[in-house]
Amino acid sequence: MALLGHRFFQNRWTLLGIMLFLTVGLFASSTLGWLWYADKRASAARQSSLDLLWMEQIISNKLGTQQVMLQNWALDLRPDSKQSRAEFIQRADELIKENHAILAVEIVDEQNQRLIGVPQFDERPKQLPPLSDPLVQDAIHQSRSQNSAIYSRVIEQFAPLWVLALPNSNEQHPLHRIIVTYDLNKLLTQEVPWWFVQRYDLSLVDENDKQLSPSEGGIVNHHQQSNRIDFGPSGSGLSLKTSVRTVQNFDNLLIGLAVAVLFFGILIIWLLRLLQRWIKERKAAQQALRERDVLLQHTAHLSSLAEFASGMAHELNQPLAAIANYAAAAECLIEANEIDSPKIKQAVEKMGEESRRAGKIMHSMRNLIQKSAAPHEMYSLSRLVHEAIELIEVQAKHLHIRIDLMFNMEDTQIRCDAVMLKQVLFNLMRNALDSMKTESMKNEKNKIEHPHHKLGEHPQKLCLVIERNDRQIEISVVDQGEGIQNMDKLFQAFYTTKSDGMGFGLAICRTVIENHGGKIWAENNPNGGAIFRFRLPLETEQT
């Protein structure tokens, strides 16, 4: 059985070790994966911000270069010279061919009427905003008043359009303005490199986060991590916005990793709690085995003691019988010779009584150990108590301890083993005297150390109280000793507080009382000392 239990614990520990190792490994893997992906997302966000800044600078630099170029061309333009006009148109046409985002380059006069421009047409195309458009007029007006390049607000037609009004540096016509119309869709498409398109979704949004110009990637997924940067002149409200293109939904992966980390963390806590419970179970099993071993040792000790006691009782029976015979013979001789020696006669009688009592005790002890039913007879309770006091009285007088008997009831007959009950009372009173002797020695020592303290002026007393409680007899032995220290082990076999004790007295007392159908217990006296009580059922003689 022990081998099976050992194998069970060993297999269980092996299984727990494997589970804990795998769980910790998965927890570590999930945690490292989550940290790696979080770091990757942070790195991607930083790189996205740098790439977006680079993209904005590329577009802004190109627009700035085109502004300077157009202003220089306008400086050389003479509207009354056909050759000059032809050169401007040729340059503007080449610029439009190289930059598909530019829809038109025009020069307007003071009344905002077109003078020349590319493309050339008789009727203004629909893809170009009319010059009378309020947004175009506002840009031209601000350019004249501030004498600087002004971008209009976005004009939404078939595509988002952007009109740039440039001042004319020609001194002959200072109020003329160069009007450049941009298609923002084409502007973003033309300037964005292939690697940027593969990596990001790019869009142009206004101040209300309304998407004006989507890139080839389509509409931006706003649930993904995105970056934005201001685009165009200050106050335009335009922003470039990017979000990283993902082949798979890595956000779900991140959530999955977080859930895995949480799950494996909870699993580790559960396994550790299970480990703690198994350790407690193992300790409890080991403690139970130790207690069983102690119990087996006590049982073996008791068995040996029973054999020893039986042998001792058998061997002592003969000398005790001889003592009784000699005492009887001496008594007969004294009576035959008519010697008037009362003291000698009394001593011889006591010798006989004691030898007979010793024989009865041995017989009762053997019956008790062998669990044989001892004969119970009706016996006077008052006589039993006085005979027990008689046995201990000499020792009490020697210790200067008074024995007070409080018999709070009428005398009655009880059915009992009188020899063993007297022995119970004798053991309890002898223990009380020993305890009071120890306490008295402490008081004497204290008196020597503190001579001004008047200790021990009043003699100690041992009280024996007999009361009737319903159909039970309660007997209490009250002492003024040092009290009880360890109440739980008091009636256990082999437990003793005496240096020369064997630990059987109170255990035998309990067995005797329980064999009589009673109960014995002890408690500390609130006024000092201890109280031992036992109850016996009160039975009348059966006919």
N, C-alpha and C positions, 0 to 999 in steps of 0.2 A: 504493500500500500504506500509506504514511504517512497519506494522507488518510482511508482507511478506518479505520485505528487511531484517528485523532483523532476521527472521527465516533462510533466505538464508545465511546470514553471519554466523549465529550460526552453521548451518549444515556444511558450508564450513570450518569453524575453527575446528569443530569436526573431519571431514574427514582429514584435514591437520595434526591435532594432532596424529591421528591413523597412518597415513602414515609415519610421521616423527618418531614416536616411533618405528614402525616396521623396518624402514630403519636404524635407529641408532642401534637397537638391532642386525640386520643382519650384519651391518658393524662391530660392536664390536665382534660378534661371528666369523666372517671371519678373523678379525685381530688377535683375540686370537688363532684361529685355525692355522693361518699362523705362528704366533710366536711359538706356541707349536710344530708344525712340524719342524720349522727351528731349534729349540732347540734340538728336538729329533735327527735330522740329525747331528747336531754338536756333540751331545753325542755319537751317533753311530760311527761317524768318530774317535772320541777320543778312544772309546773302541776298534774299529778295529785296530788302531795303536798299542795299548797295546797288543791285542791278537796276532797280526802279530809278534811283537817283542818277545813275549813269545814263539811262534811257531819256530821262527828262532833260539832262544837260545836252545830249546829242541833238534832240529836237530843237531846244532853245537856241543852241549855237547855230544850227542850220538856218532857223528863221532869222536870227540876227544877221547872218552873212547875207541872206537874200535882201534884207532891208537895206543894208549898206550898198549892195550892188545896185538896187533899183534907184536909190537916191543919187548915186553917182551918174547913172544913165540919165535921170531926169535933169541933172545939172547941165549936161551937154545938149539937151534937147532944145531946138528952136522951132516952135510950132509953125512959123511961117516958112520954114525950109523943108522942101519935100525930101531932100537927102537925109536931113537930120531925123525927120519923122520915120523914114524908111529904116534907118539904122536902129532906132529905138524899137520899132515893131519887130525887126529881125531878131534883136537881142531878147526881147520879151518872148517871142515865139520859141526860141531855143531854150529859154528858161522853163517854159511850160512843158516842152517835150522831155526835158530832163527831170522835171518834178511834176508827176501826175497829180499831186495833191493841189496844185495851183490851177484853178479853173479859168481865171481871167486876170489880166493886168491892164488897168485903164487909167487915163488921166482925165480929170474933170476940171472945168473952169470955175469961175467965181460963183456962177449960178448952179453949180453941181451938174452941169451938162457934160456929157462925154465928148472929148475932143478926138482922142485916138485911143486905140487899145487892141489887145489880142484876147480872144479871137475877133476877127472882123465879121460884122453881120449888119444886115439892114434892119432886122427886127430882133430885139433882145431875146436870147434863149430863155426858156422857162427854168433851166437849172441854175441860172444866175438870179440873185435877188435884185429886184428893181432898185434903181438909185434913189427912188422916192421912199424906199422902206424907212420907217422911223429909226430903226437900229443903225442903218447905214448913214442916214442923215446925222444922227447923234454922234457917231464916230468921226465923221468929217468935221462937224462943228467943234468937237473937243480938240481935234488935231489942229485946227486953225487957231483956236483960242490959246492952246498950250504950246503950239508950234513943236509938236513931238509926235512920235508914232503912237497911234491909238488903235487897239483892237476893239471891234464891236462885240456885243454879247452874241451868243450862239444863235444863229438864225436856222430854225428847223423847217426845211422844205423836204425834198426827196431824200436829202441827207443833211446832217448837221454842217452848217456853213459858218465860216469865220471870215469877217471882212477886216482888212488892215488898211488904215488911212495913214499915208506917209506925207510929211511936209515936203514941199518943193523948195530946193535950195537955189533955184534959178531966180536971180534978182529981177528979171524982166516980168516974171509972172509968179510972185510970191504966194498968191492965194490959190494957185493950182494945187491939186492934190493927186497923189498916186494911190489908186484903189486896187488892192490885191485881194482876190476871193479864194479862200482855201476850202477844200473838202476835207473835213476832219477825219472821216473814215479812211480816205486814201492817205492822209498824212500819217496816221498811225500805222497803216499797213505798209507804206513805203519805207518808213524809217525803222521799223522793228526788225532786227535780224532774225534769221531762222532759228538759232538756238534759243532766243528769247521766247519765240512763239511755242517751241516744243516744251519749254520749261514752265511758262506762265500763261495765265489768261489775263489779257490787258484790256482795260476799258477806260473810257472818259466819262466822268460823272460831274454833275453840277453841285451847288451847295446843298440841295435837298436830297443828295445821294441818288438822283435820277440818272439812269444810264443813258448817255447821249451817243456814244460811239463804241459799240462792241468790237472786239478783235475777231480774228478768224476762229477763235475758240468758242465763240458764242457768248451767251449771257453768263456773267460771273456767278459762281455759287457762293453766296454770302455766308453760308454756314461754315465754309472753310476759313482757315487763317489767311488774312489779307493784309496788304500794306497800301498806303496811299501817300501821295505827295502833291503839293500845289503845282498847278500848271498854268502857264500864261501870265499875263500881267496881274499885279496885285489888285484884289477887288473883283476879279472876274468870277470867282467862285468855282472855277474848274479844278478838277483833280484827276491825276492818273492813278488808277487802282489796279493792283495785281493780286492774284491768288495762285498758289502753286498748283500746277496740274498734277493729279494723282492717278496712277493706273488702278489702284485699289483704294478702298475707303480706309485709310489708315487711322481715321478717328475712331472707327469701330474697333480696329486693332488695339488702339490705346485703351479704350474702355474695357476690351476683353482682357488685356494684360492687367489692368487695375483690378478687375473682378477676380482674376486668377491669383493675384498677390493677396487679396483679401481672403479668398477661399482657403488658400494654403496656410495663411497666417492663423485663421480660425482652426484649421485642421491640426496645426502644430500645437495650439493651445489645448485642444481636445486630447491629443496624444499625450501631452505632458500631464494633464489631469488624470488620464488613464494610468500613466506611469506612476503618478503619486498614489493613486488608489491601490495599484498592484503592490507597491512597496509597503503600504500600510497592511494589506492582506498578508504579505509575506512575513512582516514583523509580527502580526497577530498569530500567524501559524507557528512561527518559531517560539513565541511566548507560550502558546498552548502546549507545544512539545516540551518546553522546559518545565512548565507546571505539571505536565503529566509525568515527566521523569521524577520530579520532586515527590509527587503523590505516590509513585511506584516505590521510591525509596522509603517513604514513610510507611507504606503498606508492608514492605518487607521488614522494616524495623518493628512495626506493631506485631507482625507475625512471629518474629523472633522473640519479642517481648512476651507475647502470649504463651509461647512454649516455655520460656524461662519462668514466667509467673506460675504456670501450671506445675512445672517441676518443683518450684520453690514451695508452693502450697502443699504438694504431695510430701516433700521431704520434711517440712516443718510440722506436719500433722503429728508425727510420732513423738518428737521431743515435747511438743506442746501437750500432748496427751499424757506423757510421762510426768510433766510438771503438775498437771491437774491431779494425777494419781498420787504423787508425792504429797501434794498439798492436802488432799483428802486424808491420806494416812496420818500426816502430822496432826491434823485436826482431831482425828479419832484417838490418837495417843494422848493428846493433851486432855481430851474429855475423859479418857479412861483413868488417867492418873489424877484427875480432878485438880489439875494445876490452875490456879486462878490467875491467869495471865491474859487479861482482855486485849491488851495491845498486841501480844503475839498472836492471839487468835484472830484479831481483826486483820493483821498483816497477812496471815496465812489465807484467810478468807478472800482478801483482795487478790492475792496471788492466784488463787483458783479462779476468781472472777475474770481477772485479766487474761489468764491463759485460755479460759473458755471463750472469752471475747475475741482473742486473737485467732483462735480456731474458726470461730464464726466468720470473722472478717476474711480469712483466707478462703473459706468455703464460698462466701458471697462473691469474692473477687474472681474466683475460678468460674463461678456461674456467669458472672458479668462478662468476662472475656470470652467464654465459650457460648455466650448468648443463650444460656439455659434459663428456663423460667424459675426464678427463686420463689419460695413460698411466701405469700403475704398473709399476715395475721393481724387481728385487731390489737391495737396497742394504745395506751394512754398517751396523749400528746404531751401533757404536763410532765409525765414521768420521763418521756423520751428527751424532752428539752433539758430537764434537770440532770439527767444522766450525762448528756453531752457537756453541760456546763461543768459537771464534776470532773470530767476528763481534762479540761483545759484550765481549771481553776488554779492549780498549783503554779502553772507557768504564768498566769495573769498576776498572781500575788508577787511572784518573783520580779516581775516588771513594774510593779506598783500601778497596775491598771485595774480599775474597778469594773466589774461586769454587772450591768443593770438589766433586769428582766422585766419587760412590760408585757404581761399576759392579759390582753384586753378582751378576754372572752372566758366563758365557762369551759372547764376541762371537757374534753370529748375524746372518743375512741376513733382512731383512724386505722384503715387497713393498709399495711405497709410492711416493708422489710426493715424492721427497727434497727438492725445492726448497721445497714448501709446508710439509713437516714441519719443516725447518730454520727456516722463517719462524715457525712456531708456537712452537718453542723460543726463538727470538730474541725474539718479542713477550713471552712469559711472563717471560723473564729481564730484559728491559728494564723491564717493569712492576715487577718485584721491585726492581731497582736504583732506580727512581724512588721507590718507597715507602720504601726504606731511606734514600735521600737526604733525603726529607722528615722522617723520624724522626731522622736525624742532625742536621739543622738545629735541630730542637726540643731535642735534647740539648745542642747547643752554646749555645743561648740559655739553657737551664737552668744550664749551667756558668758562664756570665757572671753570671747573677743569683745563683747559689749557688756561689761559688768554692771552698768547702770540700768540695763533692761531687766525687769523682773519677770523672767520666763520660768515656767514650770512650777509656779506657786500652787496651782490647782491640779490635782491628780487627773490623769487621763481616764476616760471611761469608754467601755465598749457596751453598746446597747443591743439587746436582742428583743425585737418587737414581734409579737404573735397576734394576728388579727384574723377575724373571720369576714370573708367577703362573699356574700350570697352563699353558694354551696362550695366554696373554696377556702382553704386555709392559706394565708400569706404570712411568710416568715421573713423578717428583714434583719440583716446584720449590719449595724451602723458603726463605723469606726471614725477616729480622728487622725488618720494617717496622712500619707502624702498624696492620696488620690490615685486615679487611673490615668495612665498616659496613652496607651494604645488600646482603645475599646474594641476595635474590630477583631483583633487576634486573641482576645482575652481567654476564650474558651477553646482555642485550638490546641490540639495535642502538640507537645514538644515546645510550646511557647512559654517562656518563663522570664520573669524580671529578677529572679534571685540568682546569685552567683553559684549556689549549690543546689538549685532546683532542677528537676527533670522535666517539668512542664506537663505533668499528668494529673495533678490534683483537681484543678477546675474542670478539665475534660472529663474526668471520672464523675465529678459532681453533676455535670450536665447529663451524662449518660444515666446516672441513677435517677435523677429527677424526671427525665423523659420516660424512663421505664415505669415510673409511677404515674404517668399520664400528666405530668406537670410541666412547668416552664421556669427557667432560671435566667436572670439577667442582672446587669450591674449598671450603676450610674454614679456620677460624681456628686458628692454632697455639696450643696451651695454654701454651707457653713464650714466646709473643709472636710477632707477625708472622702470615703467612698461608702456606697450602700450596695450590698448584695441582697437581692430578693429572689424568692422562689415561691411558687404557688402549687398546691396539691389539691386534687379533687377530694371533697369530703364525702365518704361513703359510710353507710350504716351497715352493720353486720347482717349478712344475708342468712336466712334460715334454710 
